[in-house]
């Protein structure tokens, strides 16, 4: 249970409107800034259900605080609110990176990339679903008595530092793990990915082998924003797998496109 107490004076300022908030955050009283930034957590955190109608203006104002002459502690408080409760684009930050301290750059880079990271991860998950469905369609034309039964589900694991070799993934713990099941017509029409979040220690089933297939398939995905490269590996059976790389580009700010698919290895 939360026991944080927010001061009434700062609540009155926050609820008075964006002009009152601006007067404090753009003023010269640094302690008043810190108190108000602390109180804004109460209005930005959805837990408290106290959303203000001018939250977009607050988001812009927090960026101004970070790129203006303020103590590092004040800038850190404003940046923490952005990362915790808001979502890019943060155009004021992006256009004024030369005005921020070196100490803040890693967190600012993280904040600016939050939208791209989520979009790219979704694009890779969608690619896994497409590949899985295409392989299932191909398997329908195969004789199960000769080739075996195609896996009915798959495990998808996302790693922050993977590449195009399975070994690089197996050395680390996954950041997120999903189970992919057969896509229903309803899910297809609604555009939903047929994924369920599972524990990161869940792995795909490899026994008993049915012909050329495992009972459960596996996908491993990763990417590097700086290199604009994404990686995808799948394994359907003991000797049935592929490794791909993709070039990454972003359209309209954060919409991800995976292009130039290259097969790195085949098993």
C-alpha positions as CSV (number, residue, x, y, z in Angstrom):
1,X,0.0,0.0,0.0
2,X,1.3,3.5,-0.9
3,X,1.9,5.9,1.9
4,X,3.3,8.9,0.0
5,X,1.8,12.2,1.1
6,X,1.6,15.1,-1.4
7,X,1.5,18.7,0.0
8,X,-1.8,20.6,-0.3
9,X,-0.2,23.9,-1.4
10,X,1.4,22.2,-4.4
11,X,-1.8,20.4,-5.2
12,X,-3.6,23.7,-5.4
13,X,-0.9,25.0,-7.8
14,X,-1.2,21.9,-10.0
15,X,-5.0,22.2,-10.1
16,X,-4.9,25.9,-10.8
17,X,-3.9,25.4,-14.4
18,X,-0.8,25.2,-16.6
19,X,0.0,28.9,-16.1
20,X,0.4,28.4,-12.4
21,X,2.6,25.4,-13.0
22,X,4.7,27.2,-15.5
23,X,5.2,30.2,-13.1
24,X,6.8,27.8,-10.6
25,X,8.8,25.6,-13.0
26,X,10.1,28.5,-15.0
27,X,10.8,30.6,-11.9
28,X,13.9,31.0,-9.8
29,X,12.8,29.2,-6.6
30,X,14.5,25.8,-7.0
31,X,13.0,24.4,-3.8
32,X,9.5,25.3,-5.0
33,X,10.3,23.6,-8.3
34,X,11.4,20.4,-6.5
35,X,8.2,20.4,-4.4
36,X,5.9,20.9,-7.4
37,X,7.7,18.2,-9.5
38,X,7.3,15.8,-6.6
39,X,3.6,16.7,-6.4
40,X,3.1,16.3,-10.2
41,X,3.7,12.6,-9.7
42,X,0.3,12.5,-8.0
43,X,-1.4,13.7,-11.2
44,X,0.6,11.9,-13.8
45,X,0.6,8.5,-12.1
46,X,-2.6,6.6,-13.3
47,X,-2.7,4.8,-9.9
48,X,-4.2,7.9,-8.3
49,X,-6.7,8.6,-11.1
50,X,-6.2,12.4,-10.9
51,X,-5.5,13.1,-14.5
52,X,-5.3,16.8,-15.4
53,X,-6.9,18.0,-18.7
54,X,-3.7,19.8,-19.6
55,X,-1.3,16.9,-19.3
56,X,0.1,17.4,-22.8
57,X,1.1,20.9,-21.8
58,X,2.8,19.5,-18.6
59,X,4.7,17.1,-20.8
60,X,6.1,19.9,-22.9
61,X,6.8,22.0,-19.8
62,X,8.8,19.1,-18.2
63,X,11.0,19.0,-21.3
64,X,11.6,22.8,-21.0
65,X,12.7,22.3,-17.5
66,X,15.3,19.8,-18.6
67,X,16.8,22.0,-21.4
68,X,16.7,25.2,-19.3
69,X,19.3,26.4,-16.8
70,X,18.3,24.3,-13.7
71,X,20.2,22.3,-11.1
72,X,20.8,18.7,-12.2
73,X,18.6,17.4,-9.4
74,X,15.6,19.4,-10.8
75,X,16.2,18.2,-14.3
76,X,16.5,14.6,-13.1
77,X,13.1,14.9,-11.3
78,X,11.5,16.2,-14.5
79,X,13.1,13.5,-16.6
80,X,12.0,10.8,-14.2
81,X,8.3,12.0,-14.6
82,X,8.6,11.8,-18.4
83,X,10.1,8.4,-18.4
84,X,7.7,7.0,-15.8
85,X,4.4,8.4,-17.1
86,X,4.7,10.0,-20.5
87,X,5.4,8.7,-24.0
88,X,7.4,10.1,-26.9
89,X,7.7,12.0,-29.2
90,X,9.5,14.5,-26.9
91,X,10.3,17.0,-29.7
92,X,11.6,19.7,-27.3
93,X,14.2,17.3,-25.9
94,X,15.1,15.9,-29.3
95,X,15.7,19.4,-30.7
96,X,17.8,20.7,-27.7
97,X,20.1,17.8,-26.9
98,X,23.1,20.2,-26.9
99,X,21.6,22.0,-23.9
100,X,21.5,19.0,-21.6
101,X,24.3,17.7,-19.3
102,X,26.3,14.6,-20.3
103,X,25.0,12.8,-17.2
104,X,21.5,13.0,-18.5
105,X,22.1,11.8,-22.0
106,X,21.7,8.0,-21.4
107,X,18.3,8.5,-19.8
108,X,17.2,11.1,-22.4
109,X,18.2,8.7,-25.2
110,X,16.2,6.0,-23.5
111,X,13.2,8.4,-23.2
112,X,13.4,9.4,-26.9
113,X,13.7,5.8,-28.0
114,X,10.8,4.4,-25.9
115,X,8.3,4.7,-28.8
116,X,10.7,3.2,-31.3
117,X,11.6,0.3,-29.0
118,X,8.0,-0.6,-28.5
119,X,7.1,-0.3,-32.2
120,X,10.1,-2.4,-33.2
121,X,9.4,-5.1,-30.7
122,X,5.8,-5.3,-31.9
123,X,7.0,-5.5,-35.5
124,X,9.3,-8.4,-34.7
125,X,6.5,-10.2,-32.8
126,X,4.2,-9.7,-35.7
127,X,6.9,-11.1,-38.0
128,X,7.1,-14.2,-35.8
129,X,3.4,-14.7,-36.1
130,X,3.5,-14.3,-39.9
131,X,6.3,-16.8,-40.3
132,X,4.6,-19.3,-38.0
133,X,1.3,-19.1,-39.9
134,X,3.1,-19.4,-43.2
135,X,4.9,-22.5,-42.1
136,X,1.7,-24.0,-40.8
137,X,0.1,-23.4,-44.2
138,X,3.0,-25.2,-45.9
139,X,2.8,-28.1,-43.4
140,X,-0.9,-28.7,-44.4
141,X,0.4,-29.9,-47.8
142,X,2.8,-32.4,-46.2
143,X,2.2,-36.0,-45.3
144,X,2.3,-36.1,-41.4
145,X,3.2,-39.8,-41.5
146,X,6.4,-38.8,-43.3
147,X,7.2,-35.3,-42.1
148,X,5.6,-35.4,-38.6
149,X,3.2,-33.1,-36.9
150,X,3.8,-29.3,-37.1
151,X,4.2,-27.7,-33.6
152,X,0.8,-26.4,-32.4
153,X,2.4,-23.6,-30.4
154,X,5.6,-21.6,-30.2
155,X,7.6,-19.8,-27.5
156,X,9.0,-16.3,-28.4
157,X,11.8,-14.9,-26.4
158,X,13.1,-11.3,-26.7
159,X,16.6,-10.5,-25.6
160,X,18.2,-7.0,-25.4
161,X,21.7,-8.1,-26.5
162,X,21.2,-10.9,-29.0
163,X,22.4,-11.3,-32.5
164,X,22.0,-13.9,-35.3
165,X,23.4,-16.9,-33.3
166,X,21.3,-19.0,-30.9
167,X,24.2,-19.2,-28.5
168,X,24.2,-15.5,-27.7
169,X,20.6,-15.9,-26.5
170,X,21.1,-19.0,-24.4
171,X,23.8,-17.3,-22.4
172,X,21.4,-14.7,-21.1
173,X,18.0,-14.5,-19.5
174,X,15.2,-13.3,-21.7
175,X,13.8,-9.9,-21.2
176,X,10.2,-11.0,-22.2
177,X,8.7,-14.3,-23.2
178,X,5.4,-15.1,-24.9
179,X,3.5,-18.2,-26.0
180,X,2.2,-18.0,-29.6
181,X,-0.8,-20.1,-30.4
182,X,-2.8,-20.7,-33.6
183,X,-4.4,-17.5,-34.9
184,X,-8.2,-17.6,-34.9
185,X,-10.4,-15.9,-37.4
186,X,-11.6,-13.4,-34.8
187,X,-8.1,-12.5,-33.8
188,X,-7.2,-12.0,-37.5
189,X,-10.1,-9.7,-38.0
190,X,-9.3,-7.6,-34.9
191,X,-5.6,-7.4,-35.8
192,X,-4.6,-8.9,-32.5
193,X,-1.4,-11.0,-32.1
194,X,-2.3,-14.4,-30.6
195,X,0.3,-14.1,-27.8
196,X,0.2,-14.8,-24.1
197,X,2.9,-13.5,-21.7
198,X,4.6,-16.3,-19.8
199,X,7.5,-16.6,-17.3
200,X,10.9,-15.9,-18.7
201,X,12.2,-19.3,-17.6
202,X,9.6,-21.1,-19.9
203,X,11.3,-22.8,-22.8
204,X,9.9,-24.6,-25.9
205,X,9.2,-28.3,-25.6
206,X,11.7,-30.3,-27.6
207,X,10.5,-33.9,-26.8
208,X,9.1,-36.0,-28.2
209,X,10.2,-35.2,-31.7
210,X,7.6,-35.8,-34.4
211,X,9.4,-36.5,-37.7
212,X,11.1,-33.1,-38.5
213,X,9.3,-31.2,-35.8
214,X,9.5,-30.4,-32.0
215,X,6.2,-30.4,-30.1
216,X,6.7,-26.7,-29.6
217,X,8.5,-24.2,-31.9
218,X,10.9,-21.5,-30.7
219,X,11.6,-17.9,-31.8
220,X,14.4,-15.6,-30.6
221,X,14.3,-11.9,-31.4
222,X,16.5,-8.9,-30.7
223,X,17.5,-5.6,-32.2
224,X,20.1,-2.8,-32.1
225,X,18.6,0.7,-32.5
226,X,21.9,2.3,-33.2
227,X,22.8,-0.2,-35.9
228,X,19.2,-0.1,-37.2
229,X,19.3,-3.9,-37.4
230,X,16.9,-6.5,-36.1
231,X,17.4,-10.3,-35.6
232,X,15.0,-13.2,-35.8
233,X,15.7,-16.9,-35.3
234,X,13.2,-19.7,-35.4
235,X,13.5,-23.4,-34.8
236,X,10.7,-25.8,-35.7
237,X,12.7,-29.0,-35.2
238,X,16.1,-30.5,-34.5
239,X,17.3,-29.7,-38.1
240,X,14.7,-27.2,-39.1
241,X,15.6,-23.5,-38.4
242,X,16.6,-20.2,-39.9
243,X,18.3,-17.0,-38.8
244,X,17.4,-13.7,-40.3
245,X,18.6,-10.1,-40.1
246,X,16.5,-7.0,-41.1
247,X,17.2,-3.4,-41.7
248,X,15.1,-1.2,-39.5
249,X,13.5,2.1,-40.5
250,X,10.8,4.3,-38.9
251,X,8.0,6.0,-40.8
252,X,5.9,8.9,-39.4
253,X,8.1,9.0,-36.3
254,X,7.7,5.6,-34.7
255,X,6.0,3.1,-37.2
256,X,8.6,0.4,-37.8
257,X,9.4,-1.2,-41.1
258,X,11.5,-4.3,-41.4
259,X,13.2,-4.5,-44.8
260,X,16.0,-6.2,-46.6
261,X,15.5,-9.6,-45.1
262,X,18.7,-11.6,-45.2
263,X,19.0,-15.3,-44.3
264,X,22.2,-15.7,-42.2
265,X,22.1,-19.5,-41.7
266,X,19.9,-22.5,-42.3
267,X,19.7,-25.7,-40.3
